[in-house]
Amino acid sequence: MTLLSEILDYNEQFVADKKYEAFTTTKFPDKKMVIFGCMDTRLVELMPKSMNLKNGDVKIVKNAGATVSHPFGSIMRSILVAVYELQADEVFVVGHYDCGMAAIKSDATLQKMLDRGIPQETIDTLTYSGIDPKEFLKGFDSPEDNVLNSVNMIRNHPLMDPKIPVHGLIINPESGKLDLLVDGYSK
């Protein structure tokens, strides 16, 4: 049985047993907040539980490292939509210690792509198109600095309402302890 088959079989029973009813809510976050965090598997349930959040309380946007890498990319668009269309009144950037993005070396990642059959010509085409694959795939040295950079990019975005508090936190992926880096209320 494939992973897809397992998921579809389970889902069929989930729907038949009406287990979804426990998760019924609206598209608007009850706590009027959006969290931008990392996609790390250790945080899937730990982060919301450690912040006293349940289904329906918050909009959550995730990517590798909780990094806003471009001011007009999909992460920033999602945060702006949460604020202007989905009633989020605060933004929480939550990075974490022991983040895998701190260990990412773009040269090694590019080599893994080549090893899996991505042609060198494809990578070269990106370069010729003005995209530096090494820059695109690079990690970061400090999760704290990364959170501060993401907070600053969100806070200073030309389309962000300046009255929206943008907070920066780091979570311990083992204990769930949060360390405050930026209190968005005291700009």
C-alpha positions in Angstrom: 0.0 0.0 0.0 1.3 3.5 -0.9 1.3 6.5 1.4 -1.3 8.1 -0.8 -3.5 5.0 -0.5 -3.2 5.0 3.3 -4.2 8.6 3.4 -7.2 8.2 1.1 -8.4 5.1 3.0 -8.1 6.9 6.3 -9.8 10.0 4.9 -12.8 8.0 3.7 -13.4 6.7 7.2 -12.6 10.1 8.8 -15.4 11.6 6.7 -17.8 8.7 7.1 -17.4 8.9 10.9 -17.8 12.7 10.8 -14.6 13.3 12.7 -14.3 16.6 11.0 -17.1 18.0 13.2 -14.6 18.5 16.0 -12.7 21.0 13.8 -15.6 23.1 12.5 -14.8 26.8 12.6 -14.9 29.8 10.2 -12.2 31.1 7.9 -11.6 34.1 10.3 -9.1 33.5 13.2 -10.8 33.8 16.6 -7.6 35.3 18.1 -7.2 37.7 15.1 -3.6 36.7 14.5 -1.4 35.3 11.9 1.7 33.2 12.7 4.6 32.9 10.3 6.7 29.9 11.3 8.9 27.1 10.1 7.7 23.9 8.5 9.8 21.8 10.9 7.9 18.6 11.8 8.6 19.1 15.5 6.5 22.2 15.5 3.3 20.9 13.8 1.5 20.3 17.1 4.0 21.7 19.6 3.9 25.3 18.4 0.1 25.8 18.6 -0.1 23.9 21.9 2.7 25.9 23.5 0.9 29.1 22.5 -2.5 28.0 23.8 -4.0 27.9 20.3 -6.7 25.6 19.0 -8.2 25.0 15.6 -9.8 28.3 14.4 -7.7 30.6 16.5 -5.1 31.6 14.1 -3.9 31.7 10.5 -0.6 29.9 10.1 1.8 30.4 7.2 4.9 28.3 7.0 8.1 27.8 5.0 11.6 26.5 5.5 13.1 28.6 8.2 10.3 31.1 8.7 12.2 33.3 6.3 10.6 36.2 4.3 13.1 36.0 1.4 11.3 38.4 -0.9 9.1 41.4 -0.1 6.7 40.5 -2.9 6.7 36.7 -2.7 3.9 34.4 -1.6 4.8 34.5 2.1 4.3 38.3 2.3 1.2 38.1 0.1 -0.3 35.5 2.5 0.4 37.7 5.6 -1.1 40.7 3.9 -4.2 38.7 2.9 -4.5 37.5 6.5 -4.4 41.1 7.7 -6.6 42.8 5.2 -9.1 40.1 4.2 -9.1 37.6 7.1 -9.2 39.9 10.2 -5.7 39.2 11.6 -4.7 42.2 13.8 -1.3 40.9 14.8 1.6 39.1 13.2 3.8 36.6 15.1 7.1 35.5 13.4 8.2 32.3 15.2 11.6 30.8 14.4 13.1 28.0 16.3 16.4 26.8 17.7 18.1 23.9 15.9 16.6 24.9 12.6 17.6 22.8 9.6 17.9 26.0 7.5 20.9 27.0 9.7 22.7 23.9 8.4 21.8 24.3 4.7 24.7 24.8 2.4 23.5 25.7 -1.1 26.5 23.9 -2.8 25.5 20.6 -1.2 21.8 21.1 -2.1 22.7 21.8 -5.7 24.9 18.7 -5.7 22.0 16.6 -4.4 19.8 18.0 -7.3 22.4 17.0 -9.8 22.7 13.5 -8.2 18.9 13.1 -8.6 19.1 13.9 -12.3 18.5 17.6 -12.5 20.7 18.6 -15.5 23.5 21.1 -15.0 22.0 23.0 -17.9 18.8 23.6 -16.0 20.8 25.1 -13.1 22.8 27.2 -15.6 19.6 28.5 -17.1 18.6 29.9 -13.8 21.9 31.7 -13.6 21.5 33.1 -17.1 18.0 34.2 -16.2 19.3 36.3 -13.3 18.6 33.9 -10.5 21.6 32.9 -8.4 20.8 29.3 -7.3 23.3 29.5 -4.5 21.6 32.6 -3.1 18.1 31.1 -3.7 18.9 28.0 -1.7 21.1 29.4 1.0 20.3 29.0 4.7 21.2 31.3 7.5 23.7 31.4 10.4 21.5 32.5 13.2 17.8 31.8 13.8 17.6 34.9 15.9 18.9 37.1 13.1 16.6 35.4 10.7 13.6 36.2 12.8 14.7 39.8 13.2 15.1 40.1 9.4 11.7 38.6 8.8 10.1 40.9 11.4 11.7 43.9 9.8 10.7 42.9 6.3 7.1 42.5 7.4 7.0 45.6 9.6 8.5 47.8 7.0 6.6 46.5 4.0 5.1 49.3 2.0 1.6 47.6 2.1 1.6 46.7 5.7 -0.6 48.7 8.0 1.9 50.4 10.4 -0.5 49.9 13.3 -0.2 46.1 13.1 2.1 44.7 15.8 4.7 42.4 14.4 6.3 40.2 17.1 9.4 38.0 16.8 9.9 34.8 18.9 12.1 31.8 19.0 10.7 28.4 20.1 12.6 25.6 21.6 11.5 22.5 19.5 12.0 20.2 22.4 10.2 22.0 25.2 8.0 24.6 23.4 9.5 27.4 25.5 9.2 30.7 23.7 11.9 33.4 23.9 10.7 37.0 22.9 13.0 38.8 20.5 10.6 41.6 19.3 7.7 42.9 21.2 5.5 44.4 18.4 3.6 46.6 20.9 6.7 48.6 21.6 7.8 49.7 18.2 
